[in-house]
């Protein structure tokens, strides 16, 4: 049987005017700033007036570690939102925006898939409403102002060897990771070594996703440390006088975007930090707005629960005063088999023993999420080749851990295929059994926080960091930043830093290669193993097959 591609399904969507979607949540037409007919930003004045309303229930969707077999976390997030609406609940979806890097690289888009998608799919996966371009421009404006300040006399006494602010672009480009700028003589400034990160790793992206309003955004931008003097005194963004102009560039980007699912239910799509190198959650302002307007809000955290969910709990919830009422962990039979040692080419054959063996990865995530004090249910994202015996094996394993696994057919059937999970999630969220707690207290030392995540979430035996890294963490503590949470930058494919080590490894070593202070965002980044903050393209990037056909329609985007 030939299935339609995601883009074919999205192209056939019967979209409603965005004003009708807003009306479902009580958003008046005048509070929407349309970008065409099918997407709009929500005005800040309207959002500011929602503060006295009670919050709805917050449901987090996370997953096992991603494999080439596919998991479908965003698809399940969208499907669950549709499913909740189908059973009579007033629900909204909150997801992140897509980066051009993976769209033209290997991972693909971020709008869901099959009959559980957010539309307009092409727009969301390309330029959308321009938020990422605004973030890139604001970030690089600061870069230009730093070098310009040095060129015109360096009144702040910036040590060019201690400039920590790198440039960004929203594309995978390994050639830009390390480079020398300002070559070509006196007119071009003073040569120095620097590099590019991808936009989703920008501290500006993190700040936009954690700020509560424009005033908070500007304050956080001003708090960013961009460089140090020769005697290691920090230089802040506000010292360069860039925070005001950056806020101007981000004024529209700060407003959440409203779109719709294939079943015409509201979806907030805003912000897009990766979970492997950043904190991996959509914006606080979008989540808070949705919670004031809907009875149930389904949001996702990037990659596996060891990254996205951990950061959702320890960074986003801690900073925003949020707490999930229920958590869904997405898994597939195919991924269980791959974690059990089956090659991708052999996933079509029934292999119950491999499923049972691979469930160790799922079990580790269940235990970790339960440790945050929230009720957990597993959503089995159904694939056509799954057998009843394989599905039963996953359900039995999950039941043995005191949780429940529910088969979901939303990819093929939309909201109708996920009603069972929707009912169970609503029951858990309404049950009031959540007793949310973060993994570590604010007052714990920075290195201790890193080790706590590594040992309790990754099940590592030890953490290694050279004397320079440890000294830097200690210096930040002495400067008043010791209370900040830690954002681990690590491969998404494994609990370890080895992307090929699947399953549920224990006793491994987590090497911390570098640490970065995001003083404006409010966390410390620990870069582990070989993870890169500027990805490269694969040998055969997706961009080779993306084109316009004779009818002027996009092909190859997924």
Secondary structure by P-SEA (a helix, b strand, c coil): cccccaaaaaaacccccaaaaaaaacccccccccccccbbbbbaaaaaacccccccbbbbbbbcccccccccaaaaaaaaaaaaaaacccbbbbbbbbbccccccccccccccccccccaaaaaaccccaaaaaaaaaaaaaaaaaaaaaaaccccccccccccbbbbcccccccccccccccccccccbbbbcccccccccaaaaaaaccccaaaaaaaaaaccccccccccccccccccaaaaaaaaaccccbbbbbccccccbbbbcbbbbcccccccccaaaaaaaaacccbbbbbbccccccaaaaaaacccccccccccbbbbbbbaaaaaaaacccccccccccaaaaaaaaaaaaaaaaaaaaacbbbbbbccccccccaaaaaaaaaaaaaacbbbbbbccccccccccaaaaaaaaaaaacccccccccccccccaaaaaaaaaacccccccccccaaaaaaaaaaaaaccccbbbbbbcccccccccccccccccbbbbbbccccccccccbbbbbccccccbbbbccccccccccccccccccccc
